[in-house]
Amino acid sequence: MTAVKTKITAKLEKNLETFSLLWLDAQVNTTDENKNAQKQLRTIINHLEIFHDPDDCIKYIKSCSEQDRIVLIISGRLSKELVPRIHDLRQLSSVYIYCWDKKPYKRWTTEYSKIKSVHNQLDSLILQIKADQRDRGKLEEPMSINIYNAGSNVDKSTTELNGNFIHSLLLIDVLIRIPSNKAD
């Protein structure tokens, strides 16, 4: 038990990213196709953790901060046991089921909102995660605010704009240096 906690703590300390990708499957490291898929997935979400045991995966998810966002790839067989137990965790952002037979799991996409899709081909799974991650990134990124109106000063040179900025700074400096009197 303490060995698992130590391993989980060490994994958490290394991850500084908002999104983590977890892959839970007893057979995940058995084929070259899966190993190549892991490389491709790391180009989408760099922090990839592999789990063979559902309990270790649950402990890891629960030990993550509520601000972390976890994307989970899970085998069909393990999804029956795990999804009902973790679906309501805030950290869990999306679940993708990877299995040979999609039919038994298709209805789950309507039952569980975090299950985004069911795949039986790794290529289609990776493409789906890539597209969804692009959308998630847009939603999670802080919105930038630009107070400069680019359209209103299209014909002004940068020298003129810099001059306006300097004049504004000088005006502020003069106003600050004016001594106040009792009437103010």
Residue, then its C-alpha position, 0 to 999 in steps of 0.5 A: m500500500t505504501a509503495v503504491k502511495t509513494k509511486i503515485t506521489a512521485k508521478l504527481e510531483k513530475n506532472l506540471e501540466t493541466f492535462s494528463l492522459l491515462w491508459l488503463d489496459a492489462q495488455v497496453n504494453t504487449t504489442d508494438e502497435n500499442k507502443n507506437a500509439q503511446k508515442q503518438l499520444r504523447t505528442i497530443i498530451n505529453h504526460l501519459e501514465i500507463f496502468h494495468d490495475p484498476d485500483d492503482c488507476i483510481k488511486y492516481i485519479k483521486s490523488c490528483s488536484e481537482q484543477d487537473r484534467i484527466v483524459l482516460i483510455i480504458s479497455g472495454r472489459l475494465s470499463k464495466e468495473l471502473v467507469p461507474r466508480i470514477h465518472d463523477l470525479r471532477q478531475l476526470s475530463s474525458v473517457y475513451i473506450y478502446c475495445w474489439d467489439k464496439k456494440p456493447y459499449k456504444r450505449w454507454t456514451t449516452e449513459y455517461s457524459k464523460i465517455k466521448s467515444v468507443h473505438n476498435q482502431l487505434d488510429s481513429l482513437i488517436l485522431q479523436i483524442k487529438a481533435d477533442q484535445r484541441d477543443r479542450g485546450k481552447l476551453e481551458e486556456p485563459m482568455s486574453i484581453n486586448i485593450y488596444n484597438a488595432g482597427s482604429n490606428v491602422d494608418k498611424s506609424t509606430t513612431e506616432l503611436n510611441g509619441n502618443f504613449i510618451h505624451s500620456l506618460l508625461l501628462i501622468d507624471v505632471l499630474i502626479r507632481i502638481p502639489s495639492n491644496k486644501a481646496d482639492 
